[in-house]
């Protein structure tokens, strides 16, 4: 199981900002954002990220 970096409260605030600014609302938006944060934290190449973050 992955350790998520955003708390539910922080995700809720970020999601609200993304939607308010017309950023698309795809079903797995949170996991996409979490994948970006994970990559920034670990420095791993995109291709090496865990599949839980999506394609």
CHARMM internal coordinates of N, CA and C (Angstrom, degrees):
IC EDIT
DIST 1 N 1 CA 1.4584
DIST 1 CA 1 C 1.5293
ANGL 1 N 1 CA 1 C 109.24
DIST 1 C 2 N 1.3104
ANGL 1 CA 1 C 2 N 115.44
DIHE 1 N 1 CA 1 C 2 N 138.31
DIST 2 N 2 CA 1.4565
ANGL 1 C 2 N 2 CA 120.92
DIHE 1 CA 1 C 2 N 2 CA -179.46
DIST 2 CA 2 C 1.5190
ANGL 2 N 2 CA 2 C 111.42
DIHE 1 C 2 N 2 CA 2 C -80.37
DIST 2 C 3 N 1.3078
ANGL 2 CA 2 C 3 N 114.58
DIHE 2 N 2 CA 2 C 3 N 146.15
DIST 3 N 3 CA 1.4570
ANGL 2 C 3 N 3 CA 119.81
DIHE 2 CA 2 C 3 N 3 CA 172.55
DIST 3 CA 3 C 1.5283
ANGL 3 N 3 CA 3 C 107.23
DIHE 2 C 3 N 3 CA 3 C -91.86
DIST 3 C 4 N 1.3116
ANGL 3 CA 3 C 4 N 116.28
DIHE 3 N 3 CA 3 C 4 N 115.11
DIST 4 N 4 CA 1.4605
ANGL 3 C 4 N 4 CA 120.40
DIHE 3 CA 3 C 4 N 4 CA -179.30
DIST 4 CA 4 C 1.5186
ANGL 4 N 4 CA 4 C 109.63
DIHE 3 C 4 N 4 CA 4 C -79.14
DIST 4 C 5 N 1.3149
ANGL 4 CA 4 C 5 N 116.41
DIHE 4 N 4 CA 4 C 5 N 147.16
DIST 5 N 5 CA 1.4533
ANGL 4 C 5 N 5 CA 121.28
DIHE 4 CA 4 C 5 N 5 CA -176.69
DIST 5 CA 5 C 1.5204
ANGL 5 N 5 CA 5 C 112.88
DIHE 4 C 5 N 5 CA 5 C -91.79
DIST 5 C 6 N 1.3216
ANGL 5 CA 5 C 6 N 116.81
DIHE 5 N 5 CA 5 C 6 N -25.32
DIST 6 N 6 CA 1.4632
ANGL 5 C 6 N 6 CA 120.58
DIHE 5 CA 5 C 6 N 6 CA -178.86
DIST 6 CA 6 C 1.5258
ANGL 6 N 6 CA 6 C 110.58
DIHE 5 C 6 N 6 CA 6 C -98.54
DIST 6 C 7 N 1.3230
ANGL 6 CA 6 C 7 N 115.53
DIHE 6 N 6 CA 6 C 7 N 130.07
DIST 7 N 7 CA 1.4627
ANGL 6 C 7 N 7 CA 118.72
DIHE 6 CA 6 C 7 N 7 CA 173.39
DIST 7 CA 7 C 1.5281
ANGL 7 N 7 CA 7 C 107.99
DIHE 6 C 7 N 7 CA 7 C -70.11
DIST 7 C 8 N 1.3103
ANGL 7 CA 7 C 8 N 116.82
DIHE 7 N 7 CA 7 C 8 N 162.60
DIST 8 N 8 CA 1.4688
ANGL 7 C 8 N 8 CA 120.05
DIHE 7 CA 7 C 8 N 8 CA 178.37
DIST 8 CA 8 C 1.5249
ANGL 8 N 8 CA 8 C 110.77
DIHE 7 C 8 N 8 CA 8 C -59.31
DIST 8 C 9 N 1.3258
ANGL 8 CA 8 C 9 N 116.57
DIHE 8 N 8 CA 8 C 9 N -37.52
DIST 9 N 9 CA 1.4689
ANGL 8 C 9 N 9 CA 120.52
DIHE 8 CA 8 C 9 N 9 CA -179.81
DIST 9 CA 9 C 1.5315
ANGL 9 N 9 CA 9 C 110.84
DIHE 8 C 9 N 9 CA 9 C -65.46
DIST 9 C 10 N 1.3197
ANGL 9 CA 9 C 10 N 117.02
DIHE 9 N 9 CA 9 C 10 N -46.13
DIST 10 N 10 CA 1.4696
ANGL 9 C 10 N 10 CA 119.89
DIHE 9 CA 9 C 10 N 10 CA 179.37
DIST 10 CA 10 C 1.5224
ANGL 10 N 10 CA 10 C 111.31
DIHE 9 C 10 N 10 CA 10 C -66.70
DIST 10 C 11 N 1.3385
ANGL 10 CA 10 C 11 N 116.50
DIHE 10 N 10 CA 10 C 11 N -39.29
DIST 11 N 11 CA 1.4601
ANGL 10 C 11 N 11 CA 119.46
DIHE 10 CA 10 C 11 N 11 CA 177.92
DIST 11 CA 11 C 1.5223
ANGL 11 N 11 CA 11 C 110.31
DIHE 10 C 11 N 11 CA 11 C -61.63
DIST 11 C 12 N 1.3172
ANGL 11 CA 11 C 12 N 117.27
DIHE 11 N 11 CA 11 C 12 N -41.53
DIST 12 N 12 CA 1.4585
ANGL 11 C 12 N 12 CA 121.19
DIHE 11 CA 11 C 12 N 12 CA -179.69
DIST 12 CA 12 C 1.5304
ANGL 12 N 12 CA 12 C 110.60
DIHE 11 C 12 N 12 CA 12 C -59.42
DIST 12 C 13 N 1.3239
ANGL 12 CA 12 C 13 N 116.77
DIHE 12 N 12 CA 12 C 13 N -43.38
DIST 13 N 13 CA 1.4677
ANGL 12 C 13 N 13 CA 120.85
DIHE 12 CA 12 C 13 N 13 CA 179.33
DIST 13 CA 13 C 1.5293
ANGL 13 N 13 CA 13 C 111.06
DIHE 12 C 13 N 13 CA 13 C -67.05
DIST 13 C 14 N 1.3258
ANGL 13 CA 13 C 14 N 116.56
DIHE 13 N 13 CA 13 C 14 N -44.15
DIST 14 N 14 CA 1.4629
ANGL 13 C 14 N 14 CA 120.25
DIHE 13 CA 13 C 14 N 14 CA 179.76
DIST 14 CA 14 C 1.5217
ANGL 14 N 14 CA 14 C 110.85
DIHE 13 C 14 N 14 CA 14 C -64.51
DIST 14 C 15 N 1.3243
ANGL 14 CA 14 C 15 N 117.04
DIHE 14 N 14 CA 14 C 15 N -43.69
DIST 15 N 15 CA 1.4655
ANGL 14 C 15 N 15 CA 121.25
DIHE 14 CA 14 C 15 N 15 CA 179.65
DIST 15 CA 15 C 1.5283
ANGL 15 N 15 CA 15 C 110.62
DIHE 14 C 15 N 15 CA 15 C -59.70
DIST 15 C 16 N 1.3245
ANGL 15 CA 15 C 16 N 115.85
DIHE 15 N 15 CA 15 C 16 N -42.37
DIST 16 N 16 CA 1.4640
ANGL 15 C 16 N 16 CA 120.35
DIHE 15 CA 15 C 16 N 16 CA 178.60
DIST 16 CA 16 C 1.5282
ANGL 16 N 16 CA 16 C 110.29
DIHE 15 C 16 N 16 CA 16 C -60.21
DIST 16 C 17 N 1.3381
ANGL 16 CA 16 C 17 N 117.40
DIHE 16 N 16 CA 16 C 17 N -42.95
DIST 17 N 17 CA 1.4685
ANGL 16 C 17 N 17 CA 120.70
DIHE 16 CA 16 C 17 N 17 CA 178.98
DIST 17 CA 17 C 1.5232
ANGL 17 N 17 CA 17 C 111.19
DIHE 16 C 17 N 17 CA 17 C -65.70
DIST 17 C 18 N 1.3266
ANGL 17 CA 17 C 18 N 117.05
DIHE 17 N 17 CA 17 C 18 N -42.38
DIST 18 N 18 CA 1.4640
ANGL 17 C 18 N 18 CA 120.25
DIHE 17 CA 17 C 18 N 18 CA -179.76
DIST 18 CA 18 C 1.5239
ANGL 18 N 18 CA 18 C 111.20
DIHE 17 C 18 N 18 CA 18 C -63.16
DIST 18 C 19 N 1.3120
ANGL 18 CA 18 C 19 N 116.44
DIHE 18 N 18 CA 18 C 19 N -43.87
DIST 19 N 19 CA 1.4665
ANGL 18 C 19 N 19 CA 119.87
DIHE 18 CA 18 C 19 N 19 CA -179.92
DIST 19 CA 19 C 1.5239
ANGL 19 N 19 CA 19 C 111.46
DIHE 18 C 19 N 19 CA 19 C -69.26
DIST 19 C 20 N 1.3140
ANGL 19 CA 19 C 20 N 117.30
DIHE 19 N 19 CA 19 C 20 N -37.73
DIST 20 N 20 CA 1.4665
ANGL 19 C 20 N 20 CA 121.52
DIHE 19 CA 19 C 20 N 20 CA 179.03
DIST 20 CA 20 C 1.5304
ANGL 20 N 20 CA 20 C 110.61
DIHE 19 C 20 N 20 CA 20 C -62.90
DIST 20 C 21 N 1.3186
ANGL 20 CA 20 C 21 N 116.42
DIHE 20 N 20 CA 20 C 21 N -34.35
DIST 21 N 21 CA 1.4649
ANGL 20 C 21 N 21 CA 121.09
DIHE 20 CA 20 C 21 N 21 CA -178.94
DIST 21 CA 21 C 1.5246
ANGL 21 N 21 CA 21 C 112.59
DIHE 20 C 21 N 21 CA 21 C -93.22
DIST 21 C 22 N 1.3325
ANGL 21 CA 21 C 22 N 116.28
DIHE 21 N 21 CA 21 C 22 N 20.35
DIST 22 N 22 CA 1.4707
ANGL 21 C 22 N 22 CA 123.74
DIHE 21 CA 21 C 22 N 22 CA 174.84
DIST 22 CA 22 C 1.5273
ANGL 22 N 22 CA 22 C 113.42
DIHE 21 C 22 N 22 CA 22 C 63.05
DIST 22 C 23 N 1.3289
ANGL 22 CA 22 C 23 N 117.24
DIHE 22 N 22 CA 22 C 23 N 28.47
DIST 23 N 23 CA 1.4620
ANGL 22 C 23 N 23 CA 120.33
DIHE 22 CA 22 C 23 N 23 CA 171.16
DIST 23 CA 23 C 1.5201
ANGL 23 N 23 CA 23 C 106.08
DIHE 22 C 23 N 23 CA 23 C -76.95
DIST 23 C 24 N 1.3156
ANGL 23 CA 23 C 24 N 117.11
DIHE 23 N 23 CA 23 C 24 N 136.94
DIST 24 N 24 CA 1.4610
ANGL 23 C 24 N 24 CA 120.53
DIHE 23 CA 23 C 24 N 24 CA -174.37
DIST 24 CA 24 C 1.5259
ANGL 24 N 24 CA 24 C 111.62
DIHE 23 C 24 N 24 CA 24 C -57.01
DIST 24 C 25 N 1.3065
ANGL 24 CA 24 C 25 N 114.82
DIHE 24 N 24 CA 24 C 25 N 149.25
DIST 25 N 25 CA 1.4613
ANGL 24 C 25 N 25 CA 121.22
DIHE 24 CA 24 C 25 N 25 CA -179.03
DIST 25 CA 25 C 1.5181
ANGL 25 N 25 CA 25 C 109.37
DIHE 24 C 25 N 25 CA 25 C -111.68
DIST 25 C 26 N 1.3092
ANGL 25 CA 25 C 26 N 116.38
DIHE 25 N 25 CA 25 C 26 N 79.23
DIST 26 N 26 CA 1.4503
ANGL 25 C 26 N 26 CA 118.18
DIHE 25 CA 25 C 26 N 26 CA 177.21
DIST 26 CA 26 C 1.5238
ANGL 26 N 26 CA 26 C 109.75
DIHE 25 C 26 N 26 CA 26 C -84.63
DIST 26 C 27 N 1.2843
ANGL 26 CA 26 C 27 N 115.94
DIHE 26 N 26 CA 26 C 27 N 161.07
DIST 27 N 27 CA 1.4619
ANGL 26 C 27 N 27 CA 122.41
DIHE 26 CA 26 C 27 N 27 CA -173.70
DIST 27 CA 27 C 1.5285
ANGL 27 N 27 CA 27 C 112.57
DIHE 26 C 27 N 27 CA 27 C -56.03
DIST 27 C 28 N 1.3197
ANGL 27 CA 27 C 28 N 117.29
DIHE 27 N 27 CA 27 C 28 N -40.57
DIST 28 N 28 CA 1.4591
ANGL 27 C 28 N 28 CA 120.70
DIHE 27 CA 27 C 28 N 28 CA -176.09
DIST 28 CA 28 C 1.5318
ANGL 28 N 28 CA 28 C 112.65
DIHE 27 C 28 N 28 CA 28 C -106.53
DIST 28 C 29 N 1.3233
ANGL 28 CA 28 C 29 N 116.76
DIHE 28 N 28 CA 28 C 29 N 35.54
DIST 29 N 29 CA 1.4581
ANGL 28 C 29 N 29 CA 121.65
DIHE 28 CA 28 C 29 N 29 CA -178.42
DIST 29 CA 29 C 1.5254
ANGL 29 N 29 CA 29 C 111.37
DIHE 28 C 29 N 29 CA 29 C -58.41
DIST 29 C 30 N 1.3295
ANGL 29 CA 29 C 30 N 117.35
DIHE 29 N 29 CA 29 C 30 N -41.31
DIST 30 N 30 CA 1.4651
ANGL 29 C 30 N 30 CA 118.72
DIHE 29 CA 29 C 30 N 30 CA -178.87
DIST 30 CA 30 C 1.5258
ANGL 30 N 30 CA 30 C 110.93
DIHE 29 C 30 N 30 CA 30 C -61.87
DIST 30 C 31 N 1.3229
ANGL 30 CA 30 C 31 N 117.78
DIHE 30 N 30 CA 30 C 31 N -43.88
DIST 31 N 31 CA 1.4608
ANGL 30 C 31 N 31 CA 119.66
DIHE 30 CA 30 C 31 N 31 CA -179.25
DIST 31 CA 31 C 1.5260
ANGL 31 N 31 CA 31 C 111.22
DIHE 30 C 31 N 31 CA 31 C -67.72
DIST 31 C 32 N 1.3208
ANGL 31 CA 31 C 32 N 117.49
DIHE 31 N 31 CA 31 C 32 N -30.39
DIST 32 N 32 CA 1.4629
ANGL 31 C 32 N 32 CA 120.73
DIHE 31 CA 31 C 32 N 32 CA 175.46
DIST 32 CA 32 C 1.5209
ANGL 32 N 32 CA 32 C 109.93
DIHE 31 C 32 N 32 CA 32 C -64.35
DIST 32 C 33 N 1.3296
ANGL 32 CA 32 C 33 N 116.06
DIHE 32 N 32 CA 32 C 33 N -47.21
DIST 33 N 33 CA 1.4682
ANGL 32 C 33 N 33 CA 120.84
DIHE 32 CA 32 C 33 N 33 CA 178.61
DIST 33 CA 33 C 1.5267
ANGL 33 N 33 CA 33 C 110.06
DIHE 32 C 33 N 33 CA 33 C -64.19
DIST 33 C 34 N 1.3266
ANGL 33 CA 33 C 34 N 117.27
DIHE 33 N 33 CA 33 C 34 N -43.92
DIST 34 N 34 CA 1.4664
ANGL 33 C 34 N 34 CA 120.82
DIHE 33 CA 33 C 34 N 34 CA 178.42
DIST 34 CA 34 C 1.5334
ANGL 34 N 34 CA 34 C 110.41
DIHE 33 C 34 N 34 CA 34 C -60.23
DIST 34 C 35 N 1.3303
ANGL 34 CA 34 C 35 N 117.21
DIHE 34 N 34 CA 34 C 35 N -38.81
DIST 35 N 35 CA 1.4617
ANGL 34 C 35 N 35 CA 120.93
DIHE 34 CA 34 C 35 N 35 CA 177.34
DIST 35 CA 35 C 1.5190
ANGL 35 N 35 CA 35 C 111.97
DIHE 34 C 35 N 35 CA 35 C -62.25
DIST 35 C 36 N 1.3281
ANGL 35 CA 35 C 36 N 116.78
DIHE 35 N 35 CA 35 C 36 N -40.71
DIST 36 N 36 CA 1.4639
ANGL 35 C 36 N 36 CA 120.84
DIHE 35 CA 35 C 36 N 36 CA 176.99
DIST 36 CA 36 C 1.5247
ANGL 36 N 36 CA 36 C 110.66
DIHE 35 C 36 N 36 CA 36 C -62.35
DIST 36 C 37 N 1.3197
ANGL 36 CA 36 C 37 N 116.13
DIHE 36 N 36 CA 36 C 37 N -45.10
DIST 37 N 37 CA 1.4626
ANGL 36 C 37 N 37 CA 120.10
DIHE 36 CA 36 C 37 N 37 CA 179.41
DIST 37 CA 37 C 1.5256
ANGL 37 N 37 CA 37 C 111.26
DIHE 36 C 37 N 37 CA 37 C -64.78
DIST 37 C 38 N 1.3224
ANGL 37 CA 37 C 38 N 116.49
DIHE 37 N 37 CA 37 C 38 N -40.52
DIST 38 N 38 CA 1.4629
ANGL 37 C 38 N 38 CA 121.59
DIHE 37 CA 37 C 38 N 38 CA 179.26
DIST 38 CA 38 C 1.5234
ANGL 38 N 38 CA 38 C 110.22
DIHE 37 C 38 N 38 CA 38 C -61.45
DIST 38 C 39 N 1.3266
ANGL 38 CA 38 C 39 N 115.62
DIHE 38 N 38 CA 38 C 39 N -44.18
DIST 39 N 39 CA 1.4609
ANGL 38 C 39 N 39 CA 119.88
DIHE 38 CA 38 C 39 N 39 CA 179.49
DIST 39 CA 39 C 1.5226
ANGL 39 N 39 CA 39 C 110.89
DIHE 38 C 39 N 39 CA 39 C -63.62
DIST 39 C 40 N 1.3293
ANGL 39 CA 39 C 40 N 117.31
DIHE 39 N 39 CA 39 C 40 N -41.60
DIST 40 N 40 CA 1.4604
ANGL 39 C 40 N 40 CA 120.80
DIHE 39 CA 39 C 40 N 40 CA 178.76
DIST 40 CA 40 C 1.5303
ANGL 40 N 40 CA 40 C 110.84
DIHE 39 C 40 N 40 CA 40 C -63.70
DIST 40 C 41 N 1.3228
ANGL 40 CA 40 C 41 N 116.46
DIHE 40 N 40 CA 40 C 41 N -37.97
DIST 41 N 41 CA 1.4649
ANGL 40 C 41 N 41 CA 120.75
DIHE 40 CA 40 C 41 N 41 CA -178.31
DIST 41 CA 41 C 1.5216
ANGL 41 N 41 CA 41 C 111.78
DIHE 40 C 41 N 41 CA 41 C -72.42
DIST 41 C 42 N 1.3294
ANGL 41 CA 41 C 42 N 117.16
DIHE 41 N 41 CA 41 C 42 N -40.36
DIST 42 N 42 CA 1.4640
ANGL 41 C 42 N 42 CA 120.57
DIHE 41 CA 41 C 42 N 42 CA -174.38
DIST 42 CA 42 C 1.5213
ANGL 42 N 42 CA 42 C 113.80
DIHE 41 C 42 N 42 CA 42 C -93.75
DIST 42 C 43 N 1.3354
ANGL 42 CA 42 C 43 N 116.69
DIHE 42 N 42 CA 42 C 43 N -26.76
DIST 43 N 43 CA 1.4549
ANGL 42 C 43 N 43 CA 120.39
DIHE 42 CA 42 C 43 N 43 CA -176.20
DIST 43 CA 43 C 1.5245
ANGL 43 N 43 CA 43 C 113.42
DIHE 42 C 43 N 43 CA 43 C 78.31
DIST 43 C 44 N 1.3309
ANGL 43 CA 43 C 44 N 116.89
DIHE 43 N 43 CA 43 C 44 N 9.07
DIST 44 N 44 CA 1.4709
ANGL 43 C 44 N 44 CA 120.85
DIHE 43 CA 43 C 44 N 44 CA -179.64
DIST 44 CA 44 C 1.5223
ANGL 44 N 44 CA 44 C 110.24
DIHE 43 C 44 N 44 CA 44 C -69.25
DIST 44 C 45 N 1.3313
ANGL 44 CA 44 C 45 N 116.91
DIHE 44 N 44 CA 44 C 45 N 148.52
DIST 45 N 45 CA 1.4666
ANGL 44 C 45 N 45 CA 120.03
DIHE 44 CA 44 C 45 N 45 CA 172.51
DIST 45 CA 45 C 1.5366
ANGL 45 N 45 CA 45 C 109.87
DIHE 44 C 45 N 45 CA 45 C -64.33
DIST 45 C 46 N 1.3224
ANGL 45 CA 45 C 46 N 116.23
DIHE 45 N 45 CA 45 C 46 N 153.31
DIST 46 N 46 CA 1.4691
ANGL 45 C 46 N 46 CA 120.83
DIHE 45 CA 45 C 46 N 46 CA -179.66
DIST 46 CA 46 C 1.5221
ANGL 46 N 46 CA 46 C 111.56
DIHE 45 C 46 N 46 CA 46 C -53.48
DIST 46 C 47 N 1.3163
ANGL 46 CA 46 C 47 N 116.60
DIHE 46 N 46 CA 46 C 47 N -40.73
DIST 47 N 47 CA 1.4663
ANGL 46 C 47 N 47 CA 120.47
DIHE 46 CA 46 C 47 N 47 CA -175.80
DIST 47 CA 47 C 1.5243
ANGL 47 N 47 CA 47 C 113.04
DIHE 46 C 47 N 47 CA 47 C -65.97
DIST 47 C 48 N 1.3327
ANGL 47 CA 47 C 48 N 117.58
DIHE 47 N 47 CA 47 C 48 N -18.86
DIST 48 N 48 CA 1.4617
ANGL 47 C 48 N 48 CA 121.22
DIHE 47 CA 47 C 48 N 48 CA -177.81
DIST 48 CA 48 C 1.5255
ANGL 48 N 48 CA 48 C 113.96
DIHE 47 C 48 N 48 CA 48 C -97.36
DIST 48 C 49 N 1.3259
ANGL 48 CA 48 C 49 N 117.33
DIHE 48 N 48 CA 48 C 49 N 0.54
DIST 49 N 49 CA 1.4652
ANGL 48 C 49 N 49 CA 119.25
DIHE 48 CA 48 C 49 N 49 CA 179.28
DIST 49 CA 49 C 1.5236
ANGL 49 N 49 CA 49 C 110.32
DIHE 48 C 49 N 49 CA 49 C -66.95
DIST 49 C 50 N 1.3288
ANGL 49 CA 49 C 50 N 117.29
DIHE 49 N 49 CA 49 C 50 N 148.37
DIST 50 N 50 CA 1.4672
ANGL 49 C 50 N 50 CA 120.42
DIHE 49 CA 49 C 50 N 50 CA 176.91
DIST 50 CA 50 C 1.5302
ANGL 50 N 50 CA 50 C 111.03
DIHE 49 C 50 N 50 CA 50 C -57.67
DIST 50 C 51 N 1.3116
ANGL 50 CA 50 C 51 N 116.52
DIHE 50 N 50 CA 50 C 51 N 145.44
DIST 51 N 51 CA 1.4670
ANGL 50 C 51 N 51 CA 121.94
DIHE 50 CA 50 C 51 N 51 CA -177.81
DIST 51 CA 51 C 1.5250
ANGL 51 N 51 CA 51 C 112.73
DIHE 50 C 51 N 51 CA 51 C -62.69
DIST 51 C 52 N 1.3142
ANGL 51 CA 51 C 52 N 117.98
DIHE 51 N 51 CA 51 C 52 N -20.01
DIST 52 N 52 CA 1.4635
ANGL 51 C 52 N 52 CA 121.21
DIHE 51 CA 51 C 52 N 52 CA 179.93
DIST 52 CA 52 C 1.5257
ANGL 52 N 52 CA 52 C 112.09
DIHE 51 C 52 N 52 CA 52 C -60.55
DIST 52 C 53 N 1.3291
ANGL 52 CA 52 C 53 N 116.92
DIHE 52 N 52 CA 52 C 53 N -21.83
DIST 53 N 53 CA 1.4581
ANGL 52 C 53 N 53 CA 120.54
DIHE 52 CA 52 C 53 N 53 CA 179.48
DIST 53 CA 53 C 1.5193
ANGL 53 N 53 CA 53 C 112.32
DIHE 52 C 53 N 53 CA 53 C -83.48
DIST 53 C 54 N 1.2883
ANGL 53 CA 53 C 54 N 118.28
DIHE 53 N 53 CA 53 C 54 N -3.61
DIST 54 N 54 CA 1.4641
ANGL 53 C 54 N 54 CA 121.81
DIHE 53 CA 53 C 54 N 54 CA 179.15
DIST 54 CA 54 C 1.5121
ANGL 54 N 54 CA 54 C 111.45
DIHE 53 C 54 N 54 CA 54 C 97.37
DIST 54 C 55 N 1.3234
ANGL 54 CA 54 C 55 N 114.46
DIHE 54 N 54 CA 54 C 55 N -171.60
DIST 55 N 55 CA 1.4715
ANGL 54 C 55 N 55 CA 120.48
DIHE 54 CA 54 C 55 N 55 CA -177.10
DIST 55 CA 55 C 1.5024
ANGL 55 N 55 CA 55 C 111.28
DIHE 54 C 55 N 55 CA 55 C -79.85
END
COOR INIT
IC SEED 1 N 1 CA 1 C
IC BUILD
